[in-house]
Amino acid sequence: DSDQGKDSNLFGICKSGGTSYKDSCLGNNLLAERYCDSKKNCAAASIHCSTKCVEGVCIKEINVGVYAVHAKDVYSISDSLIKVNEITGTGSLILDVNGIIGTIKVEETKLIDDIKFRNLKASNLDRALDREVSLSILFPTYYLLALNESITIDQNVIRVKQINSPMSIILSINDKDHEIRTKMSKTINDLTITNVEIINDNEVILNTNK
């Protein structure tokens, strides 16, 4: 079983006796999940999705952030549907976003139907079924920044100077330091920064009004 058991969020194919059985949708929110039973035969379990069933998986509802994605994963963010069509042998990611197809190479950032994606890194490329991409999923006014990384927005140079996980960060904006607490807002030079989210000790997500 390619998804290694009853995982409703991963598309899988169970093979037994020379026959392949795919995970499939039985209705709008009902999944037929294929798996290997104790006798190593393919069996099926009916699983009710809390969201919707699309192309053999229960949709994962997500927010902006960084996710480990696999081929055939399906995500819902706001009113958009994101399907991971393929991860190539070079780590490129082929996405279907509301019917719009886009390819994102490793370390590339691309806007597809008003959602900003960045292919951060790919792993397990020598094993087609286990290929994985670390994917940043953001809206256009959101930014994923590493410690000491800088961006310029309307002539404001913003650098992540310090990350005080999990409570706050220090931003250097035009060489002046400002502390911003997570999930709070602050306006500096007509630039409003809000919804700060600390991903780890080295990365943060910022949302701005520009």
N, CA, C and O of each residue as an XYZ file, in Angstrom:
840
protein
N       0.854     -1.184      0.000
C       0.000      0.000      0.000
C       0.888      1.231      0.000
O       1.657      1.431      0.940
N       0.801      2.065     -1.037
C       1.738      3.173     -1.194
C       1.591      4.245     -0.122
O       2.563      4.939      0.178
N       0.397      4.403      0.470
C       0.260      5.379      1.551
C       0.335      4.721      2.928
O       0.024      5.350      3.940
N       0.743      3.468      2.960
C       1.113      2.750      4.191
C      -0.002      2.722      5.221
O       0.206      3.054      6.388
N      -1.186      2.322      4.779
C      -2.282      2.146      5.721
C      -3.458      3.059      5.456
O      -3.653      3.550      4.344
N      -4.234      3.274      6.496
C      -5.460      4.060      6.374
C      -5.166      5.539      6.615
O      -5.429      6.064      7.697
N      -4.629      6.192      5.616
C      -4.343      7.625      5.695
C      -5.266      8.340      4.718
O      -5.035      8.309      3.509
N      -6.289      8.972      5.222
C      -7.316      9.572      4.363
C      -6.835     10.821      3.647
O      -7.476     11.270      2.697
N      -5.694     11.404      4.093
C      -5.182     12.624      3.464
C      -4.111     12.356      2.417
O      -3.618     13.287      1.780
N      -3.749     11.092      2.234
C      -2.770     10.720      1.228
C      -3.403      9.775      0.220
O      -4.095      8.829      0.594
N      -3.165     10.034     -1.051
C      -3.647      9.127     -2.088
C      -2.767      7.891     -2.116
O      -1.541      7.995     -2.071
N      -3.395      6.710     -2.192
C      -2.625      5.477     -2.196
C      -3.139      4.469     -3.207
O      -4.286      4.525     -3.650
N      -2.255      3.549     -3.558
C      -2.593      2.431     -4.438
C      -2.172      1.152     -3.742
O      -1.014      1.007     -3.349
N      -3.096      0.231     -3.589
C      -2.814     -1.063     -2.968
C      -2.685     -2.100     -4.084
O      -3.530     -2.178     -4.976
N      -1.624     -2.886     -4.018
C      -1.399     -3.916     -5.033
C      -1.427     -5.296     -4.397
O      -0.788     -5.535     -3.373
N      -2.176     -6.199     -5.018
C      -2.291     -7.567     -4.507
C      -2.629     -8.503     -5.664
O      -3.543     -8.228     -6.441
N      -1.888     -9.616     -5.781
C      -2.178    -10.605     -6.817
C      -2.129    -10.058     -8.216
O      -2.872    -10.507     -9.089
N      -1.257     -9.085     -8.443
C      -1.126     -8.507     -9.774
C      -2.171     -7.473    -10.124
O      -2.187     -6.965    -11.245
N      -3.061     -7.144     -9.166
C      -4.119     -6.152     -9.398
C      -3.886     -4.935     -8.514
O      -3.495     -5.072     -7.354
N      -4.124     -3.745     -9.059
C      -3.971     -2.500     -8.303
C      -5.333     -1.926     -7.952
O      -6.250     -1.936     -8.772
N      -5.460     -1.427     -6.732
C      -6.702     -0.812     -6.257
C      -6.374      0.583     -5.741
O      -5.540      0.734     -4.849
N      -7.023      1.599     -6.293
C      -6.753      2.980     -5.924
C      -7.749      3.474     -4.880
O      -8.916      3.082     -4.879
N      -7.263      4.351     -3.983
C      -8.182      5.091     -3.114
C      -9.124      5.890     -4.005
O      -8.698      6.461     -5.010
N     -10.406      5.931     -3.639
C     -11.377      6.605     -4.509
C     -12.501      7.208     -3.676
O     -12.725      6.823     -2.528
N     -13.193      8.149     -4.273
C     -14.321      8.800     -3.608
C     -15.617      8.058     -3.949
O     -15.894      7.759     -5.111
N     -16.390      7.774     -2.922
C     -17.690      7.126     -3.111
C     -18.816      8.147     -3.134
O     -19.956      7.821     -3.466
N     -18.496      9.363     -2.784
C     -19.487     10.439     -2.754
C     -18.795     11.734     -2.406
O     -17.565     11.795     -2.396
N     -19.554     12.767     -2.121
C     -19.006     14.085     -1.856
C     -18.054     14.099     -0.673
O     -17.050     14.811     -0.691
N     -18.365     13.309      0.368
C     -17.495     13.294      1.547
C     -17.247     11.882      2.068
O     -17.018     11.691      3.263
N     -17.291     10.896      1.178
C     -17.060      9.507      1.573
C     -15.909      8.938      0.751
O     -15.929      8.977     -0.479
N     -14.900      8.405      1.453
C     -13.686      7.894      0.827
C     -13.608      6.382      0.976
O     -13.846      5.848      2.059
N     -13.276      5.693     -0.109
C     -12.931      4.272     -0.057
C     -11.416      4.188      0.054
O     -10.702      4.358     -0.935
N     -10.932      3.926      1.261
C      -9.503      3.894      1.541
C      -8.990      2.465      1.427
O      -9.394      1.597      2.201
N      -8.112      2.219      0.476
C      -7.533      0.891      0.278
C      -6.334      0.693      1.206
O      -5.557      1.617      1.443
N      -6.200     -0.524      1.723
C      -5.090     -0.833      2.622
C      -4.817     -2.335      2.591
O      -5.621     -3.104      2.064
N      -3.681     -2.753      3.156
C      -3.335     -4.171      3.232
C      -3.841     -4.744      4.555
O      -3.551     -4.202      5.621
N      -4.600     -5.844      4.485
C      -5.086     -6.460      5.717
C      -4.019     -7.390      6.291
O      -2.906     -7.460      5.770
N      -4.360     -8.098      7.356
C      -3.395     -8.945      8.056
C      -2.877    -10.095      7.198
O      -1.822    -10.661      7.485
N      -3.622    -10.444      6.139
C      -3.199    -11.519      5.233
C      -2.512    -10.973      3.985
O      -2.284    -11.698      3.017
N      -2.186     -9.680      4.028
C      -1.513     -8.988      2.927
C      -2.357     -8.958      1.651
O      -1.833     -8.930      0.538
N      -3.666     -8.965      1.843
C      -4.597     -8.758      0.739
C      -5.108     -7.325      0.794
O      -5.121     -6.705      1.857
N      -5.528     -6.803     -0.349
C      -6.078     -5.447     -0.375
C      -7.509     -5.454      0.150
O      -8.334     -6.268     -0.264
N      -7.784     -4.543      1.058
C      -9.131     -4.382      1.603
C      -9.513     -2.912      1.483
O      -8.682     -2.079      1.122
N     -10.770     -2.593      1.787
C     -11.245     -1.208      1.693
C     -11.985     -0.821      2.958
O     -12.734     -1.616      3.526
N     -11.762      0.421      3.394
C     -12.485      0.983      4.534
C     -13.194      2.248      4.067
O     -12.625      3.054      3.331
N     -14.434      2.416      4.498
C     -15.183      3.634      4.175
C     -14.906      4.681      5.243
O     -15.128      4.444      6.430
N     -14.422      5.831      4.816
C     -14.063      6.905      5.743
C     -14.849      8.154      5.372
O     -14.857      8.569      4.213
N     -15.507      8.749      6.354
C     -16.239      9.998      6.137
C     -15.269     11.176      6.282
O     -14.627     11.329      7.321
N     -15.167     11.989      5.260
C     -14.297     13.174      5.293
C     -15.012     14.308      6.021
O     -16.203     14.539      5.813
N     -14.282     15.003      6.864
C     -14.872     16.163      7.553
C     -15.038     17.338      6.593
O     -15.804     18.262      6.866
N     -14.320     17.304      5.469
C     -14.404     18.360      4.454
C     -15.100     17.787      3.218
O     -16.316     17.596      3.216
N     -14.323     17.516      2.175
C     -14.824     16.886      0.958
C     -13.837     15.820      0.512
O     -12.664     15.840      0.884
N     -14.333     14.896     -0.286
C     -13.475     13.900     -0.914
C     -13.240     14.325     -2.358
O     -14.189     14.555     -3.107
N     -11.966     14.429     -2.747
C     -11.594     14.822     -4.108
C     -10.475     13.905     -4.584
O      -9.413     13.836     -3.966
N     -10.721     13.196     -5.692
C      -9.712     12.367     -6.348
C      -9.013     11.410     -5.381
O      -7.793     11.253     -5.416
N      -9.802     10.779     -4.527
C      -9.278      9.729     -3.667
C      -8.624     10.184     -2.381
O      -7.930      9.395     -1.739
N      -8.820     11.428     -1.983
C      -8.299     11.909     -0.702
C      -9.321     12.828     -0.037
O     -10.143     13.461     -0.701
N      -9.247     12.882      1.280
C     -10.014     13.895      2.009
C      -9.217     15.196      1.975
O      -8.032     15.209      2.310
N      -9.858     16.278      1.573
C      -9.178     17.573      1.472
C      -8.677     18.017      2.847
O      -9.371     17.882      3.854
N      -7.450     18.550      2.860
C      -6.907     19.145      4.079
C      -7.196     20.643      4.065
O      -6.802     21.337      3.127
N      -7.873     21.147      5.082
C      -8.079     22.589      5.197
C      -6.868     23.204      5.885
O      -6.490     22.782      6.978
N      -6.261     24.196      5.249
C      -5.030     24.781      5.771
C      -5.132     26.303      5.824
O      -6.067     26.907      5.298
N      -4.136     26.897      6.478
C      -3.970     28.343      6.491
C      -2.605     28.633      5.863
O      -1.913     27.706      5.444
N      -2.218     29.881      5.795
C      -0.884     30.188      5.277
C       0.162     29.499      6.151
O      -0.032     29.341      7.356
N       1.267     29.093      5.537
C       2.304     28.404      6.295
C       3.193     27.582      5.392
O       3.182     27.736      4.171
N       3.968     26.702      6.015
C       4.891     25.817      5.304
C       4.441     24.383      5.535
O       4.208     23.971      6.672
N       4.321     23.628      4.453
C       3.776     22.276      4.528
C       4.651     21.299      3.751
O       5.232     21.653      2.725
N       4.740     20.063      4.250
C       5.376     18.971      3.512
C       4.307     18.336      2.635
O       3.358     17.741      3.147
N       4.451     18.458      1.317
C       3.414     18.000      0.404
C       3.923     16.835     -0.440
O       5.124     16.657     -0.641
N       2.951     16.042     -0.931
C       3.252     14.854     -1.719
C       2.338     14.836     -2.947
O       1.302     15.501     -2.977
N       2.739     14.070     -3.946
C       1.900     13.938     -5.140
C       0.521     13.429     -4.755
O       0.387     12.511     -3.946
N      -0.512     14.043     -5.353
C      -1.922     13.708     -5.179
C      -2.539     14.294     -3.906
O      -3.718     14.066     -3.639
N      -1.754     15.052     -3.109
C      -2.356     15.760     -1.973
C      -3.341     16.801     -2.501
O      -3.162     17.343     -3.592
N      -4.384     17.073     -1.713
C      -5.368     18.101     -2.068
C      -5.582     18.990     -0.843
O      -5.802     18.493      0.261
N      -5.517     20.304     -1.045
C      -5.647     21.261      0.051
C      -6.718     22.302     -0.273
O      -6.994     22.597     -1.436
N      -7.305     22.841      0.778
C      -8.256     23.937      0.645
C      -7.781     25.091      1.511
O      -7.555     24.926      2.710
N      -7.631     26.262      0.900
C      -7.271     27.465      1.653
C      -8.198     28.585      1.203
O      -8.293     28.884      0.013
N      -8.877     29.197      2.156
C      -9.903     30.185      1.836
C     -10.898     29.533      0.878
O     -11.476     28.502      1.222
N     -11.118     30.094     -0.310
C     -12.045     29.498     -1.275
C     -11.308     28.792     -2.413
O     -11.907     28.493     -3.446
N     -10.028     28.529     -2.233
C      -9.225     27.942     -3.304
C      -8.934     26.474     -3.057
O      -8.774     26.035     -1.918
N      -8.868     25.716     -4.162
C      -8.545     24.297     -4.110
C      -7.179     24.092     -4.754
O      -6.957     24.492     -5.897
N      -6.268     23.467     -4.017
C      -4.902     23.236     -4.479
C      -4.673     21.730     -4.589
O      -4.803     21.001     -3.606
N      -4.331     21.271     -5.799
C      -4.022     19.859     -6.015
C      -2.546     19.727     -6.393
O      -2.050     20.436     -7.269
N      -1.859     18.810     -5.719
C      -0.471     18.512     -6.068
C      -0.501     17.426     -7.137
O      -0.668     16.247     -6.827
N      -0.341     17.825     -8.385
C      -0.425     16.864     -9.479
C       0.781     15.938     -9.551
O       0.643     14.737     -9.781
N       1.969     16.511     -9.351
C       3.182     15.705     -9.528
C       4.372     16.383     -8.871
O       4.446     17.610     -8.805
N       5.304     15.570     -8.385
C       6.632     16.032     -7.990
C       7.610     15.313     -8.909
O       7.682     14.084     -8.900
N       8.350     16.058     -9.689
C       9.212     15.452    -10.699
C      10.508     14.942    -10.070
O      10.783     15.188     -8.896
N      11.291     14.233    -10.865
C      12.558     13.695    -10.389
C      13.588     14.752    -10.063
O      14.576     14.458     -9.390
N      13.381     15.988    -10.527
C      14.286     17.091    -10.202
C      13.765     17.951     -9.045
O      14.398     18.933     -8.657
N      12.601     17.568     -8.500
C      12.043     18.312     -7.374
C      11.065     19.408     -7.755
O      10.545     20.104     -6.883
N      10.805     19.571     -9.055
C       9.805     20.560     -9.466
C       8.413     20.094     -9.051
O       8.115     18.900     -9.033
N       7.581     21.061     -8.721
C       6.236     20.778     -8.234
C       5.230     21.241     -9.280
O       5.279     22.385     -9.731
N       4.322     20.356     -9.665
C       3.273     20.727    -10.616
C       1.965     20.815     -9.833
O       1.479     19.820     -9.295
N       1.407     22.016     -9.781
C       0.202     22.282     -8.998
C      -0.972     22.622     -9.907
O      -0.808     23.178    -10.993
N      -2.152     22.273     -9.431
C      -3.413     22.704    -10.040
C      -4.116     23.557     -8.995
O      -4.563     23.051     -7.966
N      -4.210     24.857     -9.267
C      -4.853     25.789     -8.329
C      -6.116     26.316     -8.985
O      -6.051     27.159     -9.879
N      -7.253     25.828     -8.549
C      -8.546     26.225     -9.131
C      -8.568     26.041    -10.646
O      -9.129     26.857    -11.377
N      -7.944     24.948    -11.106
C      -7.932     24.653    -12.534
C      -6.793     25.280    -13.318
O      -6.656     25.026    -14.515
N      -5.972     26.096    -12.665
C      -4.813     26.716    -13.312
C      -3.567     25.903    -12.965
O      -3.259     25.709    -11.789
N      -2.847     25.423    -13.991
C      -1.687     24.578    -13.789
C      -0.420     25.429    -13.741
O      -0.229     26.321    -14.568
N       0.435     25.147    -12.775
C       1.708     25.852    -12.678
C       2.806     24.921    -12.208
O       2.568     24.017    -11.406
N       4.014     25.148    -12.713
C       5.187     24.369    -12.314
C       6.133     25.256    -11.525
O       6.450     26.366    -11.952
N       6.590     24.767    -10.367
C       7.463     25.546     -9.494
C       8.734     24.749     -9.243
O       8.688     23.667     -8.659
N       9.861     25.281     -9.683
C      11.141     24.622     -9.481
C      11.621     24.825     -8.038
O      11.120     25.693     -7.324
N      12.593     24.018     -7.623
C      13.162     24.153     -6.285
C      13.753     25.549     -6.117
O      14.487     26.034     -6.977
N      13.421     26.186     -4.996
C      13.841     27.543     -4.628
C      13.193     28.627     -5.488
O      13.625     29.780     -5.461
N      12.164     28.267     -6.246
C      11.444     29.252     -7.050
C      10.170     29.691     -6.335
O       9.534     28.898     -5.640
N       9.802     30.961     -6.510
C       8.539     31.499     -5.998
C       7.646     31.822     -7.185
O       8.099     32.398     -8.175
N       6.372     31.448     -7.084
C       5.455     31.694     -8.201
C       4.062     32.016     -7.664
O       3.590     31.401     -6.708
N       3.413     33.000     -8.304
C       2.037     33.362     -7.973
C       1.100     32.632     -8.934
O       1.184     32.812    -10.148
N       0.208     31.806     -8.384
C      -0.773     31.077     -9.182
C      -2.155     31.403     -8.636
O      -2.470     31.073     -7.493
N      -2.978     32.050     -9.451
C      -4.342     32.427     -9.070
C      -4.385     33.122     -7.704
O      -5.162     32.748     -6.825
N      -3.536     34.134     -7.548
C      -3.480     34.978     -6.347
C      -3.040     34.249     -5.088
O      -3.330     34.703     -3.982
N      -2.353     33.138     -5.234
C      -1.714     32.475     -4.094
C      -0.225     32.370     -4.406
O       0.165     31.975     -5.505
N       0.603     32.730     -3.420
C       2.053     32.769     -3.612
C       2.676     31.481     -3.054
O       2.547     31.168     -1.870
N       3.347     30.754     -3.937
C       3.970     29.493     -3.553
C       5.494     29.624     -3.661
O       6.007     30.305     -4.549
N       6.202     28.965     -2.748
C       7.658     28.854     -2.853
C       8.067     27.417     -2.572
O       7.766     26.865     -1.514
N       8.750     26.826     -3.528
C       9.278     25.470     -3.396
C      10.593     25.576     -2.625
O      11.627     25.919     -3.200
N      10.554     25.283     -1.326
C      11.721     25.514     -0.475
C      12.791     24.439     -0.664
O      13.976     24.749     -0.783
N      12.372     23.189     -0.691
C      13.319     22.096     -0.914
C      12.557     20.821     -1.218
O      11.385     20.685     -0.867
N      13.233     19.890     -1.874
C      12.636     18.606     -2.216
C      13.490     17.489     -1.630
O      14.703     17.639     -1.482
N      12.853     16.372     -1.297
C      13.581     15.243     -0.720
C      13.031     13.932     -1.263
O      11.955     13.891     -1.859
N      13.783     12.870     -1.047
C      13.413     11.508     -1.477
C      13.176     11.421     -2.990
O      12.304     10.675     -3.437
N      13.933     12.165     -3.765
C      13.676     12.233     -5.205
C      13.987     10.927     -5.924
O      13.493     10.697     -7.028
N      14.795     10.074     -5.314
C      15.120      8.805     -5.955
C      14.034      7.755     -5.767
O      14.105      6.672     -6.347
N      13.022      8.076     -4.953
C      11.910      7.153     -4.718
C      10.607      7.854     -5.111
O      10.102      8.688     -4.359
N      10.069      7.526     -6.267
C       8.947      8.273     -6.852
C       7.758      8.381     -5.908
O       7.131      9.437     -5.833
N       7.436      7.312     -5.187
C       6.247      7.324     -4.326
C       6.472      8.107     -3.036
O       5.514      8.476     -2.359
N       7.747      8.363     -2.691
C       8.051      9.037     -1.424
C       8.512     10.475     -1.606
O       8.900     11.124     -0.635
N       8.475     10.986     -2.837
C       8.942     12.348     -3.072
C       8.151     13.359     -2.254
O       6.930     13.261     -2.131
N       8.860     14.324     -1.700
C       8.242     15.303     -0.795
C       8.840     16.675     -1.054
O      10.039     16.811     -1.295
N       7.990     17.683     -1.001
C       8.436     19.068     -1.166
C       8.001     19.874      0.048
O       6.860     19.778      0.498
N       8.921     20.664      0.565
C       8.578     21.642      1.595
C       8.086     22.892      0.875
O       8.852     23.574      0.195
N       6.794     23.182      1.036
C       6.127     24.215      0.244
C       5.587     25.326      1.131
O       4.838     25.080      2.077
N       5.979     26.547      0.808
C       5.414     27.728      1.464
C       4.170     28.163      0.680
O       4.227     28.355     -0.534
N       3.046     28.315      1.392
C       1.785     28.721      0.771
C       1.331     30.018      1.437
O       0.999     30.031      2.623
N       1.318     31.104      0.671
C       1.018     32.420      1.220
C       0.100     33.190      0.279
O       0.022     32.894     -0.913
N      -0.597     34.186      0.834
C      -1.306     35.154      0.014
C      -0.324     36.265     -0.387
O       0.728     36.400      0.238
N      -0.646     37.062     -1.416
C       0.340     38.020     -1.953
C       0.945     38.978     -0.943
O       2.105     39.358     -1.101
N       0.214     39.386      0.089
C       0.767     40.342      1.048
C       1.486     39.655      2.210
O       1.904     40.322      3.156
N       1.633     38.327      2.149
C       2.360     37.584      3.171
C       3.787     37.307      2.684
O       4.032     37.124      1.492
N       4.713     37.284      3.638
C       6.113     37.041      3.299
C       6.707     36.023      4.274
O       6.529     36.131      5.488
N       7.408     35.043      3.729
C       8.167     34.092      4.542
C       9.609     34.571      4.561
O      10.258     34.639      3.517
N      10.120     34.907      5.761
C      11.464     35.465      5.873
C      12.293     34.667      6.868
O      11.802     34.236      7.911
N      13.553     34.483      6.521
C      14.493     33.836      7.429
C      15.166     34.893      8.307
O      15.133     36.084      7.999
N      15.767     34.445      9.390
C      16.510     35.343     10.272
C      17.584     36.077      9.474
O      18.358     35.465      8.739
N      17.615     37.400      9.632
C      18.554     38.303      8.948
C      18.243     38.514      7.459
O      18.998     39.196      6.767
N      17.153     37.944      6.965
C      16.752     38.204      5.575
C      16.039     39.550      5.482
O      15.334     39.956      6.406
N      16.232     40.233      4.356
C      15.645     41.563      4.169
C      14.728     41.595      2.955
O      14.948     40.879      1.977
N      13.697     42.434      3.028
C      12.851     42.743      1.882
C      12.620     44.254      1.878
O      12.788     44.917      2.901
N      12.233     44.790      0.719
C      11.918     46.210      0.614
C      10.479     46.357      0.152
O      10.100     45.824     -0.891
N       9.667     47.089      0.934
C       8.271     47.349      0.603
C       8.054     48.856      0.659
O       8.185     49.463      1.722
N       7.725     49.460     -0.474
C       7.502     50.907     -0.548
C       8.632     51.691      0.110
O       8.384     52.559      0.946
N       9.854     51.391     -0.263
C      11.069     52.059      0.210
C      11.362     51.786      1.683
O      12.284     52.384      2.239
N      10.607     50.903      2.330
C      10.915     50.483      3.685
C      11.742     49.192      3.626
O      11.283     48.173      3.109
N      12.949     49.251      4.157
C      13.809     48.067      4.196
C      13.557     47.341      5.516
O      13.804     47.875      6.597
N      13.062     46.115      5.397
C      12.653     45.342      6.571
C      13.573     44.132      6.704
O      13.732     43.355      5.763
N      14.177     43.983      7.884
C      15.057     42.842      8.145
C      14.640     42.153      9.436
O      14.362     42.807     10.440
N      14.598     40.823      9.398
C      14.290     40.054     10.609
C      15.568     39.990     11.447
O      16.507     39.265     11.117
N      15.586     40.758     12.530
C      16.800     40.877     13.336
C      16.863     39.825     14.436
O      17.935     39.325     14.778
N      15.695     39.499     14.984
C      15.687     38.552     16.118
C      14.348     37.848     16.182
O      13.308     38.454     15.924
N      14.369     36.566     16.527
C      13.144     35.782     16.707
C      13.087     35.296     18.141
O      13.921     34.501     18.574
N      12.100     35.778     18.872
C      11.923     35.391     20.276
C      10.753     34.418     20.378
O       9.669     34.773     20.840
N      10.994     33.195     19.941
C       9.928     32.188     19.899
C       9.443     31.868     21.303
O      10.269     31.699     22.200
N       8.128     31.777     21.534
C       7.050     31.906     20.547
C       6.307     33.240     20.610
O       5.220     33.362     20.045
N       6.874     34.246     21.288
C       6.097     35.423     21.643
C       6.248     36.616     20.699
O       5.267     37.314     20.441
N       7.462     36.869     20.172
C       7.642     38.108     19.424
C       8.855     38.007     18.499
O       9.645     37.065     18.570
N       8.971     39.008     17.634
C      10.147     39.146     16.784
C      10.627     40.596     16.844
O       9.868     41.499     17.196
N      11.888     40.803     16.496
C      12.436     42.148     16.368
C      12.702     42.384     14.880
O      13.474     41.656     14.256
N      12.056     43.406     14.324
C      12.293     43.799     12.946
C      13.103     45.080     12.917
O      12.828     46.021     13.662
N      14.108     45.107     12.044
C      14.803     46.353     11.754
C      14.148     46.950     10.514
O      14.213     46.374      9.428
N      13.510     48.123     10.688
C      12.835     48.790      9.573
C      13.521     50.129      9.363
O      13.443     51.023     10.205
N      14.189     50.251      8.236
C      15.009     51.436      7.940
C      15.992     51.718      9.074
O      16.168     52.857      9.506
N      16.630     50.634      9.543
C      17.683     50.664     10.573
C      17.181     51.045     11.961
O      17.983     51.387     12.830
N      15.867     50.993     12.187
C      15.312     51.190     13.525
C      14.619     49.902     13.962
O      13.888     49.284     13.188
N      14.859     49.506     15.212
C      14.333     48.238     15.711
C      12.909     48.396     16.241
O      12.584     49.375     16.913
N      12.068     47.409     15.924
C      10.681     47.397     16.399
C      10.328     45.973     16.827
O      10.554     45.015     16.089
N       9.777     45.855     18.017
C       9.322     44.553     18.484
C       7.849     44.375     18.097
O       7.033     45.269     18.319
N       7.521     43.235     17.526
C       6.142     42.933     17.130
C       5.774     41.576     17.715
O       6.441     40.573     17.462
N       4.712     41.563     18.492
C       4.272     40.316     19.112
C       3.454     39.490     18.117
O       2.806     40.038     17.226
N       3.491     38.204     18.277
C       2.746     37.328     17.372
C       1.254     37.619     17.471
O       0.721     37.891     18.546
N       0.593     37.553     16.305
C      -0.852     37.763     16.183
C      -1.286     39.187     16.512
O      -2.484     39.445     16.635
N      -0.346     40.116     16.659
C      -0.678     41.510     16.918
C      -0.338     42.353     15.687
O       0.317     41.876     14.759
N      -0.797     43.626     15.689
C      -0.552     44.533     14.560
C       0.279     45.729     15.013
O       0.213     46.156     16.166
N       1.066     46.258     14.071
C       1.838     47.455     14.357
C       1.996     48.248     13.069
O       2.313     47.676     12.026
N       1.778     49.565     13.129
C       1.922     50.427     11.963
C       3.172     51.277     12.101
O       3.356     51.984     13.092
N       4.034     51.195     11.084
C       5.294     51.916     11.076
C       5.465     52.523      9.686
O       5.486     51.801      8.690
N       5.588     53.854      9.618
C       5.790     54.537      8.331
C       4.709     54.171      7.311
O       5.018     53.902      6.150
N       3.459     54.162      7.736
C       2.316     53.815      6.878
C       2.289     52.347      6.458
O       1.470     51.946      5.631
N       3.177     51.561      7.024
C       3.210     50.128      6.736
C       2.681     49.375      7.949
O       3.253     49.445      9.037
N       1.582     48.654      7.749
C       1.006     47.877      8.847
C       1.442     46.422      8.729
O       1.249     45.778      7.698
N       2.026     45.927      9.793
C       2.471     44.535      9.852
C       1.597     43.813     10.864
O       1.430     44.262     11.998
N       1.044     42.690     10.435
C       0.099     41.984     11.298
C       0.249     40.477     11.107
O       0.955     40.017     10.210
N      -0.420     39.731     11.956
C      -0.455     38.266     11.855
C       0.934     37.645     11.775
O       1.169     36.746     10.966
N       1.851     38.120     12.607
C       3.180     37.521     12.652
C       3.055     36.082     13.161
O       2.433     35.825     14.192
N       3.651     35.164     12.427
C       3.650     33.762     12.838
C       5.077     33.238     12.801
O       5.761     33.341     11.783
N       5.518     32.676     13.920
C       6.866     32.122     14.001
C       6.802     30.657     13.577
O       6.148     29.843     14.229
N       7.489     30.325     12.476
C       7.505     28.951     11.964
C       8.471     28.097     12.759
O       8.134     26.983     13.162
N       9.668     28.609     12.988
C      10.679     27.927     13.797
C      11.684     28.985     14.255
O      11.426     30.181     14.121
N      12.822     28.554     14.793
C      13.795     29.511     15.330
C      14.499     30.304     14.229
O      15.285     31.205     14.523
N      14.224     29.976     12.963
C      14.932     30.649     11.883
C      14.014     31.298     10.858
O      14.498     31.998      9.969
N      12.677     31.084     10.956
C      11.769     31.582      9.928
C      10.487     32.140     10.536
O       9.983     31.634     11.539
N       9.968     33.203      9.901
C       8.710     33.814     10.325
C       7.874     34.150      9.095
O       8.394     34.276      7.986
N       6.577     34.291      9.314
C       5.661     34.788      8.280
C       5.116     36.136      8.731
O       4.659     36.290      9.864
N       5.171     37.108      7.827
C       4.605     38.441      8.089
C       3.480     38.705      7.092
O       3.539     38.285      5.936
N       2.466     39.404      7.564
C       1.418     39.891      6.667
C       1.462     41.410      6.709
O       1.522     42.006      7.784
N       1.431     42.041      5.524
C       1.478     43.493      5.465
C       0.238     44.006      4.727
O      -0.522     43.239      4.136
N       0.060     45.337      4.781
C      -1.075     45.947      4.086
C      -0.684     46.375      2.669
O      -1.451     47.066      1.997
N       0.521     45.963      2.206
C       0.974     46.395      0.869
C       1.654     45.235      0.174
O       2.111     45.376     -0.960
